[in-house]
Amino acid sequence: MEPDELEFIGENATIGVIPNFNHDPIYLISGAVGPFRGGQPLHIPLWLAMHLRQQQKCRIVPPVWMDVTLLENLKEEEKRSRNFTKMPSEHYMVEAKLVLNTAPEDVPQSDEIKTLIKDIWDIRCAKLRTTTDMFLKGEGEMVRLDNVSIVELHTIRPFLPHAMDLLERIQQAKKGTRGNATVRDHSLLVTSLSGSHSRH
């Protein structure tokens, strides 16, 4: 699985938005989204939220985990523990990249949050490389990869290609047919929203 495919999967997460327009529900293959009412928050797929934000049709409501204090504590725990800390979102890196690059003004202390997330990512990837290296050198009979995301596992793919393929097949099996519906949803790109005028 390539990086853009991994990002595509992460874009299926939902996020809160506050629209500045009114619109009836949008019927995607994965389900209905909306209705949209100006000033009333709702949760929609991340990819759609980014599309609307770029069109200045909404404001992003940051996930609760995009908080400086929470991330500082998570960083310290990650540094202290030999194991991998459970992250608040399986797709935290994809969500952070999209939200903080598209709408940093919607996230309080966005610069500090971006730095903390990068620090956590670096710590986890270094820990993952160390764990993998120990395994390959025969210093451990098994490797515990609890709480490690597919995106993070992708960083060690050159070392464990066959294991990565197996893990990805398992992950895709869990997803079932949901991914196929999402592909169709992305292709729609909600032209009715793009072409509509605000109805207040």
C-alpha positions in Angstrom: 0.0 0.0 0.0 1.4 3.4 -1.0 1.4 6.6 1.1 -1.4 8.2 -0.8 -3.5 5.1 -0.3 -2.9 5.3 3.5 -3.8 9.0 3.5 -7.0 8.1 1.6 -8.0 5.7 4.3 -7.3 8.3 7.0 -9.6 10.8 5.1 -12.6 8.6 6.0 -12.4 9.6 9.6 -15.1 12.0 10.7 -14.6 15.5 12.1 -16.7 18.3 13.4 -17.5 21.3 11.3 -19.7 24.4 11.6 -21.2 25.2 8.2 -22.0 28.8 7.1 -24.7 27.6 4.7 -27.9 25.7 4.6 -28.3 22.5 2.5 -30.4 19.3 2.6 -28.7 16.0 3.4 -26.2 14.8 0.9 -26.7 11.1 0.1 -23.4 9.3 -0.3 -22.9 5.6 -0.9 -21.5 5.3 2.6 -24.6 7.0 4.1 -26.3 10.4 4.4 -24.4 13.5 5.5 -26.3 16.5 6.8 -28.6 18.3 6.8 -26.3 21.4 6.9 -27.6 24.4 8.9 -25.6 27.5 9.2 -24.0 27.8 12.6 -25.0 24.3 13.7 -22.1 21.8 14.2 -22.2 18.3 12.7 -19.7 15.6 11.9 -18.8 14.7 8.3 -16.0 12.8 6.6 -12.6 14.5 6.9 -12.2 14.6 3.1 -15.5 16.5 2.7 -14.7 18.8 5.6 -11.4 19.8 3.9 -13.2 20.4 0.6 -15.8 22.7 2.3 -13.1 24.5 4.3 -11.1 25.3 1.2 -14.3 26.7 -0.3 -14.8 28.8 2.9 -18.1 27.1 3.5 -17.4 25.9 7.1 -15.1 26.2 10.1 -13.3 23.1 11.4 -14.0 21.9 15.0 -10.7 20.4 16.0 -10.7 16.9 17.5 -10.5 16.9 21.3 -7.1 15.3 21.2 -5.6 18.4 19.4 -4.9 19.9 22.7 -1.4 21.0 23.9 -1.7 19.6 27.4 -3.0 16.3 26.3 -0.3 15.9 23.6 2.4 17.0 26.1 1.3 14.2 28.4 1.2 11.8 25.6 4.7 12.7 24.5 6.1 12.2 28.0 4.3 8.8 28.3 5.7 7.7 24.9 9.2 8.6 26.0 8.9 6.8 29.4 7.3 3.6 28.1 9.0 0.7 26.3 5.7 -0.1 24.7 3.7 1.9 22.3 1.2 4.3 23.8 -2.4 4.1 22.5 -2.9 7.1 20.3 -6.2 9.1 20.5 -6.8 8.4 16.8 -5.6 5.6 14.5 -5.1 8.1 11.8 -3.7 10.9 13.9 -0.9 11.9 11.5 -3.2 12.1 8.5 -5.8 14.1 10.4 -3.2 16.4 11.8 -1.6 17.0 8.4 -4.9 17.8 6.7 -6.4 20.0 9.4 -3.3 21.9 10.4 -2.3 22.6 6.8 -5.8 23.5 5.6 -7.2 25.3 8.5 -4.5 26.2 11.1 -6.5 29.3 12.2 -9.3 27.0 13.3 -7.0 25.2 15.8 -5.9 27.0 19.0 -2.1 26.9 19.4 -1.8 25.2 16.1 2.0 25.7 15.8 2.6 24.1 19.2 0.3 21.2 18.4 2.0 20.6 15.0 5.4 20.5 16.8 4.1 18.1 19.5 2.6 15.7 17.0 5.8 15.7 15.0 7.8 15.0 18.2 5.4 12.1 19.1 5.7 10.7 15.6 9.5 10.8 15.7 9.6 9.1 19.1 7.3 6.3 17.9 9.1 5.8 14.6 12.5 5.6 16.4 11.0 3.1 18.9 9.6 1.1 16.0 12.9 1.0 14.2 14.7 -0.1 17.4 12.2 -2.8 18.0 12.4 -4.1 14.4 16.2 -4.0 14.5 16.2 -6.1 17.7 13.9 -8.6 16.1 16.0 -8.9 12.9 19.1 -9.4 15.0 17.4 -12.3 16.8 17.3 -10.5 20.2 13.7 -11.3 20.6 11.4 -14.1 19.5 8.5 -11.9 18.9 7.7 -8.2 18.4 4.8 -6.5 20.1 3.2 -3.9 17.8 0.2 -3.1 19.9 -1.2 0.4 19.2 1.0 0.9 16.1 -0.9 2.4 13.2 -0.6 1.2 9.6 1.0 4.5 8.6 3.7 4.0 11.2 4.2 0.4 10.1 4.8 1.7 6.6 8.0 3.4 7.8 9.6 -0.1 8.4 8.3 -1.6 5.2 11.8 -1.9 3.6 12.9 -4.1 6.4 9.8 -6.3 6.7 8.1 -6.3 3.3 6.3 -9.7 3.6 5.2 -8.9 7.2 3.9 -5.6 6.0 1.9 -7.2 3.2 0.3 -9.6 5.7 -0.5 -6.8 8.1 -2.1 -4.7 5.4 -4.2 -7.6 4.1 -5.5 -8.2 7.7 -6.3 -4.5 8.0 -8.1 -4.4 4.7 -10.1 -7.5 5.6 -11.3 -5.6 8.7 -12.3 -2.7 6.5 -14.5 -5.0 4.4 -16.4 -3.3 1.6 -16.4 0.1 3.3 -13.4 1.2 1.3 -15.2 0.6 -2.0 -18.1 2.8 -1.0 -15.7 5.5 0.0 -14.1 5.5 -3.4 -17.5 6.2 -4.9 -18.2 8.9 -2.4 -14.9 10.7 -3.2 -15.7 10.6 -6.9 -19.0 12.4 -6.3 -17.2 15.3 -4.5 -20.6 16.8 -3.7 -21.1 18.9 -6.8 -24.4 20.1 -5.4 -22.6 21.8 -2.5 -19.9 23.3 -4.7 -22.4 24.9 -7.0 -25.0 25.9 -4.5 -25.5 29.3 -3.0 -26.0 29.9 0.8 -29.6 29.7 1.8 -30.0 31.5 5.1 
